[in-house]
Amino acid sequence: MSNSIIKFQKGSLGTRFLNVLKSSNQWVHKTPERALEQAYQAALAIKTIEDQHFEGQKVSEAAPQYTPSVLECFIKDIEKHLNTIKFKLGEFKLTRNLDHSGDIEFIEKLKFIDEIVDRYQHNSSVSNPLVYSDSSGLTSEKRLNNGKSTDPSGLSPLDFVEVESSGEMFKGKKSGALPRSIGRTFKKIQTELDDESEERLMNSYRASRKKTKSAVNFLLMLILIPLLSQQISKNFIFIPLVEHYRQTHEVPLFLNSEMKEEALHELKSYEEELQMSSLLYKTPTLESEEMEKKMEEKAEEISKEFDHKSSEAISNIFADFVGLIAFTLVILLNQQGLIALKALLNTVMYDLSDSAKAFIIILLTDIFVGFHSPHGWEVLLEGFSSHLGIAPNRSFIFLFIATFPVILDTIMKYWIFRYLSRISPSAVATLRNMNE
């Protein structure tokens, strides 16, 4: 009985081993088909992106209908699918001798894959996944070079985009036997000899001009729309409503004590002016009744003036709130313009020389956090209080001046240490020398 059990166990182990070996053999023989199918699906995914979002054309960073952030997502998807095609085709080529079936479907799939991959292997207007524009408007290659283009021709970063083959686009840049500048020089000559270079240059110029116009228009909208909303709502809506309410209800003439002191000072100055006029020009001294009448007329004039000032100050609160809402809506409803404006500002900032960057930083820090800034902050806070009809609180102003510029100075120093030192070390060195 024990011998039969042993034979049964041996038979079971042998059967299992043979089944595993058979399934492994089938899996290995199916490897070429499986690898080619995965590469084919990746190519189909690229074709789907082109058909749905780029009207069947190649994925290009010059596409005017998408923002740089959206284009970056598409480019990363293309990069991922090309990487899949690269490795799966390599797997297919290594294992294709295992399957000797001459299925014509293999040939059709390979033709389709080659057609898709060829779009991104040759020089074209397709954006290189390693040299794409981000939301700041700078290519990755340009950011690594402190905002300066590596193309010796001095063209903009969107003029000519170098596209590497799918087998090289995922490798890091390695130093070869010859300097890279020689290769860039030959690539530049090759680009200039290309018949399509002029068309690509014009397309890139048009896309860049469109982005600049979008940024300028957004900046004008960001300034004019809130300002016009504030002024129109104030003069045509809130001031009439507030004046009507103040005329039909018993409300204080002066909103705060400072307005009252200002009115009394103006009335007293008028009385002293009448007395001085009678002494200088030898005019008859005014009777007490005439003096009282003139003072009443002046007091009535001053009351109307400060009543309007009070109504205007109250209206400013509501009008400023409307302007703030308009400012927020402009930003929320025009995200593409905001991205274009950020890209333009970054481009302008990076294109400045190191001395110009240091000059602007020193100018801003001296204005807002310098030794003479407390007087400027005091004037600004007092003007803002008067704008809203609030009496300036001297203690609050002094406390604000003692803390806020210090916080600004700390933030500026942290920004210089954390970001500017990485983006432009030479600008930091220039800034340090200018401060010394």
Helices and strands as residue ranges (DSSP letters): H 2-29, H 31-53, H 68-95, G 96-98, H 104-119, H 140-144, H 180-193, H 197-233, I 234-238, H 239-248, H 257-280, H 288-333, H 335-351, H 354-369, H 373-388, H 394-415, I 416-420, H 421-423, H 425-435
